Structures are given as structure tokens and as C-alpha cells.
């Protein structure tokens, strides 16, 4: 079985287990992942997300507009400027 065939066999539960393993660097039974296992699991997680999840749910997704810019735009719309306190 090659990598693409293996990816086709991943279901949502397996995806969550792989994602958790990458996050904490351990298997569910407590064994530590080797660097090559982390790399393969991360590849599988990314491939699963690409195939099954919308872009905004992918690991590492960053929206086009950052939160600070959204806050700035909201404050400008209020047209009630607030002073900045420098401590």
C-alpha cells in the first residue's frame, strides 16, 4: 500500500488521533513519536485536511485580515476616537 492509498483509508477519528499525536508528540499509549513519525503524521493530517475540510479549518490557517486590523476598522467606524495610554 502506498501513501496515497493509506490516506484514502483515514477517517475522521484517525485524523484526530494523528493530529493529537503531532501536537503532543506522543501516541495515545504514551510512546514518544520519532522525528520521522511526526513528519509522516503531519503529512497525513495536511493531506486529510486538504481533501476533506474547508480551507478555514486547515491547520495553520490564517484569515486574510488579522484581528488587530478588524479592531482598527471597527474603531474607525465608531468615529469616537479613544486616547492611547502609554505606560
N, CA, C and O atoms as a Maestro MAE file, in Angstrom:
{
 s_m_m2io_version
 :::
 2.0.0
}

f_m_ct {
 s_m_title
 :::
 protein
 m_atom[348] {
  # First column is atom index #
  i_m_mmod_type
  r_m_x_coord
  r_m_y_coord
  r_m_z_coord
  i_m_residue_number
  s_m_chain_name
  s_m_pdb_residue_name
  s_m_pdb_atom_name
  i_m_atomic_number
  :::
  1 25 0.846 -1.175 0.000 1 A "UNK " " N  " 7
  2 3 0.000 0.000 0.000 1 A "UNK " " CA " 6
  3 2 0.894 1.243 0.000 1 A "UNK " " C  " 6
  4 15 1.790 1.365 0.836 1 A "UNK " " O  " 8
  5 25 0.654 2.156 -0.929 2 A "UNK " " N  " 7
  6 3 1.449 3.375 -0.958 2 A "UNK " " CA " 6
  7 2 0.782 4.475 -0.121 2 A "UNK " " C  " 6
  8 15 -0.309 4.281 0.416 2 A "UNK " " O  " 8
  9 25 1.444 5.618 -0.020 3 A "UNK " " N  " 7
  10 3 0.986 6.704 0.850 3 A "UNK " " CA " 6
  11 2 -0.395 7.216 0.445 3 A "UNK " " C  " 6
  12 15 -1.225 7.472 1.317 3 A "UNK " " O  " 8
  13 25 -0.663 7.372 -0.849 4 A "UNK " " N  " 7
  14 3 -1.966 7.887 -1.288 4 A "UNK " " CA " 6
  15 2 -3.092 6.901 -0.968 4 A "UNK " " C  " 6
  16 15 -4.197 7.319 -0.623 4 A "UNK " " O  " 8
  17 25 -2.822 5.607 -1.077 5 A "UNK " " N  " 7
  18 3 -3.830 4.613 -0.707 5 A "UNK " " CA " 6
  19 2 -4.084 4.630 0.800 5 A "UNK " " C  " 6
  20 15 -5.218 4.473 1.252 5 A "UNK " " O  " 8
  21 25 -3.029 4.820 1.556 6 A "UNK " " N  " 7
  22 3 -3.158 4.908 3.002 6 A "UNK " " CA " 6
  23 2 -4.000 6.127 3.394 6 A "UNK " " C  " 6
  24 15 -4.833 6.046 4.296 6 A "UNK " " O  " 8
  25 25 -3.780 7.245 2.717 7 A "UNK " " N  " 7
  26 3 -4.543 8.459 3.005 7 A "UNK " " CA " 6
  27 2 -6.030 8.274 2.725 7 A "UNK " " C  " 6
  28 15 -6.874 8.847 3.413 7 A "UNK " " O  " 8
  29 25 -6.342 7.482 1.727 8 A "UNK " " N  " 7
  30 3 -7.749 7.220 1.416 8 A "UNK " " CA " 6
  31 2 -8.450 6.439 2.528 8 A "UNK " " C  " 6
  32 15 -9.676 6.472 2.628 8 A "UNK " " O  " 8
  33 25 -7.688 5.746 3.353 9 A "UNK " " N  " 7
  34 3 -8.254 4.941 4.433 9 A "UNK " " CA " 6
  35 2 -8.469 5.726 5.734 9 A "UNK " " C  " 6
  36 15 -9.088 5.215 6.667 9 A "UNK " " O  " 8
  37 25 -7.961 6.963 5.801 10 A "UNK " " N  " 7
  38 3 -8.067 7.744 7.034 10 A "UNK " " CA " 6
  39 2 -9.493 8.265 7.200 10 A "UNK " " C  " 6
  40 15 -10.061 8.869 6.291 10 A "UNK " " O  " 8
  41 25 -10.053 8.017 8.378 11 A "UNK " " N  " 7
  42 3 -11.373 8.556 8.694 11 A "UNK " " CA " 6
  43 2 -11.201 9.699 9.702 11 A "UNK " " C  " 6
  44 15 -10.078 10.016 10.094 11 A "UNK " " O  " 8
  45 25 -12.305 10.311 10.118 12 A "UNK " " N  " 7
  46 3 -12.254 11.480 10.999 12 A "UNK " " CA " 6
  47 2 -11.614 11.148 12.349 12 A "UNK " " C  " 6
  48 15 -10.868 11.961 12.894 12 A "UNK " " O  " 8
  49 25 -11.895 9.975 12.882 13 A "UNK " " N  " 7
  50 3 -11.317 9.594 14.178 13 A "UNK " " CA " 6
  51 2 -9.798 9.421 14.073 13 A "UNK " " C  " 6
  52 15 -9.053 9.883 14.937 13 A "UNK " " O  " 8
  53 25 -9.358 8.765 13.029 14 A "UNK " " N  " 7
  54 3 -7.924 8.572 12.818 14 A "UNK " " CA " 6
  55 2 -7.235 9.905 12.608 14 A "UNK " " C  " 6
  56 15 -6.144 10.137 13.128 14 A "UNK " " O  " 8
  57 25 -7.874 10.788 11.841 15 A "UNK " " N  " 7
  58 3 -7.335 12.131 11.628 15 A "UNK " " CA " 6
  59 2 -7.125 12.842 12.961 15 A "UNK " " C  " 6
  60 15 -6.069 13.433 13.185 15 A "UNK " " O  " 8
  61 25 -8.121 12.793 13.852 16 A "UNK " " N  " 7
  62 3 -7.999 13.454 15.159 16 A "UNK " " CA " 6
  63 2 -6.871 12.844 15.989 16 A "UNK " " C  " 6
  64 15 -6.145 13.563 16.675 16 A "UNK " " O  " 8
  65 25 -6.726 11.535 15.929 17 A "UNK " " N  " 7
  66 3 -5.645 10.879 16.674 17 A "UNK " " CA " 6
  67 2 -4.272 11.276 16.133 17 A "UNK " " C  " 6
  68 15 -3.344 11.526 16.902 17 A "UNK " " O  " 8
  69 25 -4.150 11.331 14.819 18 A "UNK " " N  " 7
  70 3 -2.879 11.752 14.222 18 A "UNK " " CA " 6
  71 2 -2.570 13.204 14.567 18 A "UNK " " C  " 6
  72 15 -1.431 13.547 14.881 18 A "UNK " " O  " 8
  73 25 -3.580 14.044 14.507 19 A "UNK " " N  " 7
  74 3 -3.395 15.465 14.812 19 A "UNK " " CA " 6
  75 2 -2.954 15.646 16.268 19 A "UNK " " C  " 6
  76 15 -2.043 16.424 16.551 19 A "UNK " " O  " 8
  77 25 -3.599 14.930 17.183 20 A "UNK " " N  " 7
  78 3 -3.220 14.999 18.592 20 A "UNK " " CA " 6
  79 2 -1.809 14.469 18.805 20 A "UNK " " C  " 6
  80 15 -1.040 15.038 19.580 20 A "UNK " " O  " 8
  81 25 -1.469 13.390 18.125 21 A "UNK " " N  " 7
  82 3 -0.118 12.822 18.241 21 A "UNK " " CA " 6
  83 2 0.935 13.830 17.802 21 A "UNK " " C  " 6
  84 15 1.979 13.950 18.443 21 A "UNK " " O  " 8
  85 25 0.675 14.550 16.727 22 A "UNK " " N  " 7
  86 3 1.617 15.572 16.260 22 A "UNK " " CA " 6
  87 2 1.700 16.712 17.273 22 A "UNK " " C  " 6
  88 15 2.787 17.214 17.558 22 A "UNK " " O  " 8
  89 25 0.562 17.116 17.812 23 A "UNK " " N  " 7
  90 3 0.532 18.241 18.758 23 A "UNK " " CA " 6
  91 2 1.313 17.944 20.030 23 A "UNK " " C  " 6
  92 15 2.077 18.787 20.500 23 A "UNK " " O  " 8
  93 25 1.128 16.747 20.594 24 A "UNK " " N  " 7
  94 3 1.786 16.441 21.865 24 A "UNK " " CA " 6
  95 2 3.028 15.571 21.703 24 A "UNK " " C  " 6
  96 15 3.722 15.278 22.677 24 A "UNK " " O  " 8
  97 25 3.300 15.162 20.470 25 A "UNK " " N  " 7
  98 3 4.477 14.357 20.130 25 A "UNK " " CA " 6
  99 2 4.471 12.991 20.811 25 A "UNK " " C  " 6
  100 15 5.524 12.413 21.079 25 A "UNK " " O  " 8
  101 25 3.260 12.479 21.089 26 A "UNK " " N  " 7
  102 3 3.135 11.152 21.696 26 A "UNK " " CA " 6
  103 2 1.969 10.408 21.069 26 A "UNK " " C  " 6
  104 15 0.993 11.011 20.622 26 A "UNK " " O  " 8
  105 25 2.091 9.072 21.045 27 A "UNK " " N  " 7
  106 3 0.987 8.218 20.645 27 A "UNK " " CA " 6
  107 2 0.001 8.135 21.798 27 A "UNK " " C  " 6
  108 15 0.353 8.469 22.930 27 A "UNK " " O  " 8
  109 25 -1.228 7.696 21.538 28 A "UNK " " N  " 7
  110 3 -2.212 7.588 22.633 28 A "UNK " " CA " 6
  111 2 -1.743 6.713 23.806 28 A "UNK " " C  " 6
  112 15 -2.189 6.909 24.936 28 A "UNK " " O  " 8
  113 25 -0.851 5.753 23.546 29 A "UNK " " N  " 7
  114 3 -0.364 4.891 24.636 29 A "UNK " " CA " 6
  115 2 0.829 5.492 25.383 29 A "UNK " " C  " 6
  116 15 1.375 4.860 26.287 29 A "UNK " " O  " 8
  117 25 1.239 6.714 25.009 30 A "UNK " " N  " 7
  118 3 2.303 7.405 25.726 30 A "UNK " " CA " 6
  119 2 3.679 7.328 25.106 30 A "UNK " " C  " 6
  120 15 4.592 8.031 25.539 30 A "UNK " " O  " 8
  121 25 3.847 6.482 24.093 31 A "UNK " " N  " 7
  122 3 5.164 6.389 23.450 31 A "UNK " " CA " 6
  123 2 5.447 7.670 22.662 31 A "UNK " " C  " 6
  124 15 4.555 8.226 22.021 31 A "UNK " " O  " 8
  125 25 6.681 8.123 22.719 32 A "UNK " " N  " 7
  126 3 7.086 9.348 22.032 32 A "UNK " " CA " 6
  127 2 7.263 9.070 20.544 32 A "UNK " " C  " 6
  128 15 7.814 8.040 20.157 32 A "UNK " " O  " 8
  129 25 6.788 10.002 19.709 33 A "UNK " " N  " 7
  130 3 6.960 9.874 18.262 33 A "UNK " " CA " 6
  131 2 8.395 10.203 17.881 33 A "UNK " " C  " 6
  132 15 9.006 11.111 18.446 33 A "UNK " " O  " 8
  133 25 8.921 9.468 16.932 34 A "UNK " " N  " 7
  134 3 10.232 9.790 16.384 34 A "UNK " " CA " 6
  135 2 10.056 10.964 15.423 34 A "UNK " " C  " 6
  136 15 8.940 11.228 14.974 34 A "UNK " " O  " 8
  137 25 11.131 11.668 15.102 35 A "UNK " " N  " 7
  138 3 11.008 12.776 14.144 35 A "UNK " " CA " 6
  139 2 10.401 12.346 12.800 35 A "UNK " " C  " 6
  140 15 9.632 13.099 12.201 35 A "UNK " " O  " 8
  141 25 10.738 11.156 12.332 36 A "UNK " " N  " 7
  142 3 10.165 10.708 11.057 36 A "UNK " " CA " 6
  143 2 8.678 10.402 11.196 36 A "UNK " " C  " 6
  144 15 7.914 10.622 10.256 36 A "UNK " " O  " 8
  145 25 8.257 9.898 12.356 37 A "UNK " " N  " 7
  146 3 6.835 9.653 12.593 37 A "UNK " " CA " 6
  147 2 6.053 10.969 12.650 37 A "UNK " " C  " 6
  148 15 4.945 11.064 12.121 37 A "UNK " " O  " 8
  149 25 6.637 11.978 13.295 38 A "UNK " " N  " 7
  150 3 5.992 13.296 13.343 38 A "UNK " " CA " 6
  151 2 5.805 13.816 11.932 38 A "UNK " " C  " 6
  152 15 4.732 14.317 11.592 38 A "UNK " " O  " 8
  153 25 6.834 13.704 11.108 39 A "UNK " " N  " 7
  154 3 6.770 14.192 9.733 39 A "UNK " " CA " 6
  155 2 5.690 13.468 8.926 39 A "UNK " " C  " 6
  156 15 4.907 14.110 8.226 39 A "UNK " " O  " 8
  157 25 5.644 12.163 9.017 40 A "UNK " " N  " 7
  158 3 4.642 11.394 8.278 40 A "UNK " " CA " 6
  159 2 3.223 11.683 8.769 40 A "UNK " " C  " 6
  160 15 2.298 11.821 7.968 40 A "UNK " " O  " 8
  161 25 3.060 11.771 10.084 41 A "UNK " " N  " 7
  162 3 1.735 12.085 10.642 41 A "UNK " " CA " 6
  163 2 1.285 13.468 10.197 41 A "UNK " " C  " 6
  164 15 0.124 13.659 9.835 41 A "UNK " " O  " 8
  165 25 2.191 14.426 10.221 42 A "UNK " " N  " 7
  166 3 1.844 15.778 9.799 42 A "UNK " " CA " 6
  167 2 1.468 15.813 8.321 42 A "UNK " " C  " 6
  168 15 0.531 16.514 7.937 42 A "UNK " " O  " 8
  169 25 2.182 15.071 7.500 43 A "UNK " " N  " 7
  170 3 1.827 14.983 6.085 43 A "UNK " " CA " 6
  171 2 0.437 14.395 5.915 43 A "UNK " " C  " 6
  172 15 -0.342 14.873 5.089 43 A "UNK " " O  " 8
  173 25 0.120 13.373 6.680 44 A "UNK " " N  " 7
  174 3 -1.196 12.741 6.602 44 A "UNK " " CA " 6
  175 2 -2.290 13.701 7.064 44 A "UNK " " C  " 6
  176 15 -3.356 13.762 6.451 44 A "UNK " " O  " 8
  177 25 -2.039 14.451 8.136 45 A "UNK " " N  " 7
  178 3 -3.011 15.424 8.645 45 A "UNK " " CA " 6
  179 2 -3.282 16.493 7.597 45 A "UNK " " C  " 6
  180 15 -4.437 16.823 7.328 45 A "UNK " " O  " 8
  181 25 -2.232 17.033 7.009 46 A "UNK " " N  " 7
  182 3 -2.383 18.078 5.990 46 A "UNK " " CA " 6
  183 2 -3.128 17.543 4.775 46 A "UNK " " C  " 6
  184 15 -4.009 18.216 4.242 46 A "UNK " " O  " 8
  185 25 -2.783 16.346 4.338 47 A "UNK " " N  " 7
  186 3 -3.454 15.754 3.172 47 A "UNK " " CA " 6
  187 2 -4.926 15.508 3.460 47 A "UNK " " C  " 6
  188 15 -5.773 15.765 2.605 47 A "UNK " " O  " 8
  189 25 -5.245 15.011 4.659 48 A "UNK " " N  " 7
  190 3 -6.644 14.782 5.033 48 A "UNK " " CA " 6
  191 2 -7.415 16.103 5.033 48 A "UNK " " C  " 6
  192 15 -8.520 16.180 4.496 48 A "UNK " " O  " 8
  193 25 -6.835 17.133 5.629 49 A "UNK " " N  " 7
  194 3 -7.497 18.443 5.674 49 A "UNK " " CA " 6
  195 2 -7.733 18.996 4.277 49 A "UNK " " C  " 6
  196 15 -8.791 19.557 3.990 49 A "UNK " " O  " 8
  197 25 -6.749 18.834 3.421 50 A "UNK " " N  " 7
  198 3 -6.873 19.328 2.047 50 A "UNK " " CA " 6
  199 2 -8.024 18.642 1.318 50 A "UNK " " C  " 6
  200 15 -8.736 19.268 0.534 50 A "UNK " " O  " 8
  201 25 -8.196 17.358 1.584 51 A "UNK " " N  " 7
  202 3 -9.207 16.576 0.866 51 A "UNK " " CA " 6
  203 2 -10.604 16.699 1.485 51 A "UNK " " C  " 6
  204 15 -11.597 16.676 0.758 51 A "UNK " " O  " 8
  205 25 -10.699 16.829 2.824 52 A "UNK " " N  " 7
  206 3 -11.994 16.701 3.491 52 A "UNK " " CA " 6
  207 2 -12.507 17.955 4.206 52 A "UNK " " C  " 6
  208 15 -13.692 18.020 4.532 52 A "UNK " " O  " 8
  209 25 -11.666 18.936 4.455 53 A "UNK " " N  " 7
  210 3 -12.092 20.089 5.254 53 A "UNK " " CA " 6
  211 2 -12.036 21.384 4.446 53 A "UNK " " C  " 6
  212 15 -11.224 21.511 3.529 53 A "UNK " " O  " 8
  213 25 -12.896 22.344 4.783 54 A "UNK " " N  " 7
  214 3 -12.802 23.653 4.138 54 A "UNK " " CA " 6
  215 2 -11.498 24.348 4.543 54 A "UNK " " C  " 6
  216 15 -10.930 24.048 5.593 54 A "UNK " " O  " 8
  217 25 -11.045 25.246 3.731 55 A "UNK " " N  " 7
  218 3 -9.750 25.895 3.926 55 A "UNK " " CA " 6
  219 2 -9.628 26.545 5.302 55 A "UNK " " C  " 6
  220 15 -8.568 26.488 5.925 55 A "UNK " " O  " 8
  221 25 -10.707 27.160 5.777 56 A "UNK " " N  " 7
  222 3 -10.611 27.858 7.062 56 A "UNK " " CA " 6
  223 2 -10.501 26.909 8.257 56 A "UNK " " C  " 6
  224 15 -10.337 27.368 9.388 56 A "UNK " " O  " 8
  225 25 -10.587 25.605 8.031 57 A "UNK " " N  " 7
  226 3 -10.415 24.623 9.101 57 A "UNK " " CA " 6
  227 2 -9.077 23.887 9.009 57 A "UNK " " C  " 6
  228 15 -8.826 22.970 9.791 57 A "UNK " " O  " 8
  229 25 -8.223 24.273 8.070 58 A "UNK " " N  " 7
  230 3 -6.915 23.645 7.926 58 A "UNK " " CA " 6
  231 2 -5.997 24.079 9.062 58 A "UNK " " C  " 6
  232 15 -6.114 25.195 9.568 58 A "UNK " " O  " 8
  233 25 -5.091 23.203 9.459 59 A "UNK " " N  " 7
  234 3 -4.092 23.551 10.466 59 A "UNK " " CA " 6
  235 2 -3.253 24.716 9.963 59 A "UNK " " C  " 6
  236 15 -2.813 24.733 8.813 59 A "UNK " " O  " 8
  237 25 -3.040 25.680 10.837 60 A "UNK " " N  " 7
  238 3 -2.225 26.827 10.473 60 A "UNK " " CA " 6
  239 2 -2.932 27.880 9.651 60 A "UNK " " C  " 6
  240 15 -2.288 28.817 9.178 60 A "UNK " " O  " 8
  241 25 -4.250 27.758 9.463 61 A "UNK " " N  " 7
  242 3 -4.985 28.727 8.658 61 A "UNK " " CA " 6
  243 2 -4.932 30.106 9.306 61 A "UNK " " C  " 6
  244 15 -5.147 30.250 10.509 61 A "UNK " " O  " 8
  245 25 -4.645 31.101 8.502 62 A "UNK " " N  " 7
  246 3 -4.666 32.491 8.945 62 A "UNK " " CA " 6
  247 2 -5.579 33.234 7.986 62 A "UNK " " C  " 6
  248 15 -5.385 33.198 6.771 62 A "UNK " " O  " 8
  249 25 -6.576 33.908 8.545 63 A "UNK " " N  " 7
  250 3 -7.510 34.623 7.687 63 A "UNK " " CA " 6
  251 2 -6.794 35.776 6.988 63 A "UNK " " C  " 6
  252 15 -5.702 36.176 7.393 63 A "UNK " " O  " 8
  253 25 -7.406 36.297 5.955 64 A "UNK " " N  " 7
  254 3 -6.802 37.373 5.168 64 A "UNK " " CA " 6
  255 2 -6.625 38.648 5.978 64 A "UNK " " C  " 6
  256 15 -5.709 39.429 5.722 64 A "UNK " " O  " 8
  257 25 -7.491 38.858 6.944 65 A "UNK " " N  " 7
  258 3 -7.416 40.070 7.736 65 A "UNK " " CA " 6
  259 2 -7.146 39.692 9.184 65 A "UNK " " C  " 6
  260 15 -7.878 38.893 9.768 65 A "UNK " " O  " 8
  261 25 -6.105 40.259 9.759 66 A "UNK " " N  " 7
  262 3 -5.766 39.919 11.132 66 A "UNK " " CA " 6
  263 2 -6.732 40.587 12.113 66 A "UNK " " C  " 6
  264 15 -7.417 41.547 11.762 66 A "UNK " " O  " 8
  265 25 -6.779 40.084 13.311 67 A "UNK " " N  " 7
  266 3 -7.718 40.574 14.320 67 A "UNK " " CA " 6
  267 2 -7.452 42.031 14.672 67 A "UNK " " C  " 6
  268 15 -8.396 42.787 14.900 67 A "UNK " " O  " 8
  269 25 -6.207 42.433 14.719 68 A "UNK " " N  " 7
  270 3 -5.912 43.823 15.077 68 A "UNK " " CA " 6
  271 2 -6.431 44.777 14.002 68 A "UNK " " C  " 6
  272 15 -6.888 45.874 14.322 68 A "UNK " " O  " 8
  273 25 -6.367 44.380 12.754 69 A "UNK " " N  " 7
  274 3 -6.883 45.226 11.681 69 A "UNK " " CA " 6
  275 2 -8.405 45.310 11.752 69 A "UNK " " C  " 6
  276 15 -8.975 46.371 11.498 69 A "UNK " " O  " 8
  277 25 -9.061 44.222 12.089 70 A "UNK " " N  " 7
  278 3 -10.509 44.219 12.232 70 A "UNK " " CA " 6
  279 2 -10.919 45.158 13.360 70 A "UNK " " C  " 6
  280 15 -11.885 45.908 13.218 70 A "UNK " " O  " 8
  281 25 -10.202 45.126 14.471 71 A "UNK " " N  " 7
  282 3 -10.491 46.011 15.599 71 A "UNK " " CA " 6
  283 2 -10.284 47.462 15.196 71 A "UNK " " C  " 6
  284 15 -11.082 48.324 15.562 71 A "UNK " " O  " 8
  285 25 -9.222 47.745 14.446 72 A "UNK " " N  " 7
  286 3 -8.940 49.096 13.998 72 A "UNK " " CA " 6
  287 2 -10.066 49.611 13.109 72 A "UNK " " C  " 6
  288 15 -10.500 50.753 13.259 72 A "UNK " " O  " 8
  289 25 -10.541 48.779 12.186 73 A "UNK " " N  " 7
  290 3 -11.637 49.182 11.308 73 A "UNK " " CA " 6
  291 2 -12.915 49.454 12.100 73 A "UNK " " C  " 6
  292 15 -13.649 50.390 11.783 73 A "UNK " " O  " 8
  293 25 -13.182 48.668 13.096 74 A "UNK " " N  " 7
  294 3 -14.372 48.859 13.926 74 A "UNK " " CA " 6
  295 2 -14.278 50.171 14.691 74 A "UNK " " C  " 6
  296 15 -15.268 50.894 14.801 74 A "UNK " " O  " 8
  297 25 -13.108 50.484 15.219 75 A "UNK " " N  " 7
  298 3 -12.929 51.734 15.949 75 A "UNK " " CA " 6
  299 2 -13.086 52.931 15.022 75 A "UNK " " C  " 6
  300 15 -13.632 53.956 15.429 75 A "UNK " " O  " 8
  301 25 -12.618 52.819 13.794 76 A "UNK " " N  " 7
  302 3 -12.748 53.924 12.843 76 A "UNK " " CA " 6
  303 2 -14.205 54.148 12.482 76 A "UNK " " C  " 6
  304 15 -14.615 55.290 12.275 76 A "UNK " " O  " 8
  305 25 -14.985 53.105 12.401 77 A "UNK " " N  " 7
  306 3 -16.393 53.228 12.077 77 A "UNK " " CA " 6
  307 2 -17.160 53.915 13.196 77 A "UNK " " C  " 6
  308 15 -18.150 54.602 12.945 77 A "UNK " " O  " 8
  309 25 -16.702 53.732 14.438 78 A "UNK " " N  " 7
  310 3 -17.365 54.364 15.568 78 A "UNK " " CA " 6
  311 2 -17.172 55.878 15.545 78 A "UNK " " C  " 6
  312 15 -17.984 56.618 16.100 78 A "UNK " " O  " 8
  313 25 -16.123 56.327 14.920 79 A "UNK " " N  " 7
  314 3 -15.741 57.745 14.826 79 A "UNK " " CA " 6
  315 2 -15.761 58.430 16.184 79 A "UNK " " C  " 6
  316 15 -16.060 59.620 16.290 79 A "UNK " " O  " 8
  317 25 -15.445 57.678 17.200 80 A "UNK " " N  " 7
  318 3 -15.282 58.196 18.544 80 A "UNK " " CA " 6
  319 2 -13.896 57.770 18.998 80 A "UNK " " C  " 6
  320 15 -13.753 56.767 19.697 80 A "UNK " " O  " 8
  321 25 -12.875 58.521 18.607 81 A "UNK " " N  " 7
  322 3 -11.506 58.092 18.892 81 A "UNK " " CA " 6
  323 2 -11.242 58.047 20.398 81 A "UNK " " C  " 6
  324 15 -11.711 58.891 21.162 81 A "UNK " " O  " 8
  325 25 -10.486 57.046 20.784 82 A "UNK " " N  " 7
  326 3 -10.119 56.874 22.180 82 A "UNK " " CA " 6
  327 2 -8.629 57.191 22.334 82 A "UNK " " C  " 6
  328 15 -7.825 56.833 21.474 82 A "UNK " " O  " 8
  329 25 -8.266 57.858 23.426 83 A "UNK " " N  " 7
  330 3 -6.844 58.181 23.628 83 A "UNK " " CA " 6
  331 2 -6.066 56.903 23.914 83 A "UNK " " C  " 6
  332 15 -6.602 55.929 24.442 83 A "UNK " " O  " 8
  333 25 -4.823 56.935 23.560 84 A "UNK " " N  " 7
  334 3 -3.933 55.808 23.807 84 A "UNK " " CA " 6
  335 2 -3.132 56.120 25.071 84 A "UNK " " C  " 6
  336 15 -2.500 57.172 25.165 84 A "UNK " " O  " 8
  337 25 -3.161 55.219 26.027 85 A "UNK " " N  " 7
  338 3 -2.397 55.379 27.264 85 A "UNK " " CA " 6
  339 2 -1.115 54.607 27.130 85 A "UNK " " C  " 6
  340 15 -1.135 53.395 26.914 85 A "UNK " " O  " 8
  341 25 -0.002 55.289 27.254 86 A "UNK " " N  " 7
  342 3 1.315 54.651 27.205 86 A "UNK " " CA " 6
  343 2 1.829 54.528 28.625 86 A "UNK " " C  " 6
  344 15 1.940 55.512 29.357 86 A "UNK " " O  " 8
  345 25 2.131 53.324 28.987 87 A "UNK " " N  " 7
  346 3 2.577 53.086 30.360 87 A "UNK " " CA " 6
  347 2 4.074 52.994 30.387 87 A "UNK " " C  " 6
  348 15 4.662 52.796 31.450 87 A "UNK " " O  " 8
  :::
 }
 m_bond[347] {
  # First column is bond index #
  i_m_from
  i_m_to
  i_m_order
  :::
  1 1 2 1
  2 2 3 1
  3 3 4 2
  4 3 5 1
  5 5 6 1
  6 6 7 1
  7 7 8 2
  8 7 9 1
  9 9 10 1
  10 10 11 1
  11 11 12 2
  12 11 13 1
  13 13 14 1
  14 14 15 1
  15 15 16 2
  16 15 17 1
  17 17 18 1
  18 18 19 1
  19 19 20 2
  20 19 21 1
  21 21 22 1
  22 22 23 1
  23 23 24 2
  24 23 25 1
  25 25 26 1
  26 26 27 1
  27 27 28 2
  28 27 29 1
  29 29 30 1
  30 30 31 1
  31 31 32 2
  32 31 33 1
  33 33 34 1
  34 34 35 1
  35 35 36 2
  36 35 37 1
  37 37 38 1
  38 38 39 1
  39 39 40 2
  40 39 41 1
  41 41 42 1
  42 42 43 1
  43 43 44 2
  44 43 45 1
  45 45 46 1
  46 46 47 1
  47 47 48 2
  48 47 49 1
  49 49 50 1
  50 50 51 1
  51 51 52 2
  52 51 53 1
  53 53 54 1
  54 54 55 1
  55 55 56 2
  56 55 57 1
  57 57 58 1
  58 58 59 1
  59 59 60 2
  60 59 61 1
  61 61 62 1
  62 62 63 1
  63 63 64 2
  64 63 65 1
  65 65 66 1
  66 66 67 1
  67 67 68 2
  68 67 69 1
  69 69 70 1
  70 70 71 1
  71 71 72 2
  72 71 73 1
  73 73 74 1
  74 74 75 1
  75 75 76 2
  76 75 77 1
  77 77 78 1
  78 78 79 1
  79 79 80 2
  80 79 81 1
  81 81 82 1
  82 82 83 1
  83 83 84 2
  84 83 85 1
  85 85 86 1
  86 86 87 1
  87 87 88 2
  88 87 89 1
  89 89 90 1
  90 90 91 1
  91 91 92 2
  92 91 93 1
  93 93 94 1
  94 94 95 1
  95 95 96 2
  96 95 97 1
  97 97 98 1
  98 98 99 1
  99 99 100 2
  100 99 101 1
  101 101 102 1
  102 102 103 1
  103 103 104 2
  104 103 105 1
  105 105 106 1
  106 106 107 1
  107 107 108 2
  108 107 109 1
  109 109 110 1
  110 110 111 1
  111 111 112 2
  112 111 113 1
  113 113 114 1
  114 114 115 1
  115 115 116 2
  116 115 117 1
  117 117 118 1
  118 118 119 1
  119 119 120 2
  120 119 121 1
  121 121 122 1
  122 122 123 1
  123 123 124 2
  124 123 125 1
  125 125 126 1
  126 126 127 1
  127 127 128 2
  128 127 129 1
  129 129 130 1
  130 130 131 1
  131 131 132 2
  132 131 133 1
  133 133 134 1
  134 134 135 1
  135 135 136 2
  136 135 137 1
  137 137 138 1
  138 138 139 1
  139 139 140 2
  140 139 141 1
  141 141 142 1
  142 142 143 1
  143 143 144 2
  144 143 145 1
  145 145 146 1
  146 146 147 1
  147 147 148 2
  148 147 149 1
  149 149 150 1
  150 150 151 1
  151 151 152 2
  152 151 153 1
  153 153 154 1
  154 154 155 1
  155 155 156 2
  156 155 157 1
  157 157 158 1
  158 158 159 1
  159 159 160 2
  160 159 161 1
  161 161 162 1
  162 162 163 1
  163 163 164 2
  164 163 165 1
  165 165 166 1
  166 166 167 1
  167 167 168 2
  168 167 169 1
  169 169 170 1
  170 170 171 1
  171 171 172 2
  172 171 173 1
  173 173 174 1
  174 174 175 1
  175 175 176 2
  176 175 177 1
  177 177 178 1
  178 178 179 1
  179 179 180 2
  180 179 181 1
  181 181 182 1
  182 182 183 1
  183 183 184 2
  184 183 185 1
  185 185 186 1
  186 186 187 1
  187 187 188 2
  188 187 189 1
  189 189 190 1
  190 190 191 1
  191 191 192 2
  192 191 193 1
  193 193 194 1
  194 194 195 1
  195 195 196 2
  196 195 197 1
  197 197 198 1
  198 198 199 1
  199 199 200 2
  200 199 201 1
  201 201 202 1
  202 202 203 1
  203 203 204 2
  204 203 205 1
  205 205 206 1
  206 206 207 1
  207 207 208 2
  208 207 209 1
  209 209 210 1
  210 210 211 1
  211 211 212 2
  212 211 213 1
  213 213 214 1
  214 214 215 1
  215 215 216 2
  216 215 217 1
  217 217 218 1
  218 218 219 1
  219 219 220 2
  220 219 221 1
  221 221 222 1
  222 222 223 1
  223 223 224 2
  224 223 225 1
  225 225 226 1
  226 226 227 1
  227 227 228 2
  228 227 229 1
  229 229 230 1
  230 230 231 1
  231 231 232 2
  232 231 233 1
  233 233 234 1
  234 234 235 1
  235 235 236 2
  236 235 237 1
  237 237 238 1
  238 238 239 1
  239 239 240 2
  240 239 241 1
  241 241 242 1
  242 242 243 1
  243 243 244 2
  244 243 245 1
  245 245 246 1
  246 246 247 1
  247 247 248 2
  248 247 249 1
  249 249 250 1
  250 250 251 1
  251 251 252 2
  252 251 253 1
  253 253 254 1
  254 254 255 1
  255 255 256 2
  256 255 257 1
  257 257 258 1
  258 258 259 1
  259 259 260 2
  260 259 261 1
  261 261 262 1
  262 262 263 1
  263 263 264 2
  264 263 265 1
  265 265 266 1
  266 266 267 1
  267 267 268 2
  268 267 269 1
  269 269 270 1
  270 270 271 1
  271 271 272 2
  272 271 273 1
  273 273 274 1
  274 274 275 1
  275 275 276 2
  276 275 277 1
  277 277 278 1
  278 278 279 1
  279 279 280 2
  280 279 281 1
  281 281 282 1
  282 282 283 1
  283 283 284 2
  284 283 285 1
  285 285 286 1
  286 286 287 1
  287 287 288 2
  288 287 289 1
  289 289 290 1
  290 290 291 1
  291 291 292 2
  292 291 293 1
  293 293 294 1
  294 294 295 1
  295 295 296 2
  296 295 297 1
  297 297 298 1
  298 298 299 1
  299 299 300 2
  300 299 301 1
  301 301 302 1
  302 302 303 1
  303 303 304 2
  304 303 305 1
  305 305 306 1
  306 306 307 1
  307 307 308 2
  308 307 309 1
  309 309 310 1
  310 310 311 1
  311 311 312 2
  312 311 313 1
  313 313 314 1
  314 314 315 1
  315 315 316 2
  316 315 317 1
  317 317 318 1
  318 318 319 1
  319 319 320 2
  320 319 321 1
  321 321 322 1
  322 322 323 1
  323 323 324 2
  324 323 325 1
  325 325 326 1
  326 326 327 1
  327 327 328 2
  328 327 329 1
  329 329 330 1
  330 330 331 1
  331 331 332 2
  332 331 333 1
  333 333 334 1
  334 334 335 1
  335 335 336 2
  336 335 337 1
  337 337 338 1
  338 338 339 1
  339 339 340 2
  340 339 341 1
  341 341 342 1
  342 342 343 1
  343 343 344 2
  344 343 345 1
  345 345 346 1
  346 346 347 1
  347 347 348 2
  :::
 }
}
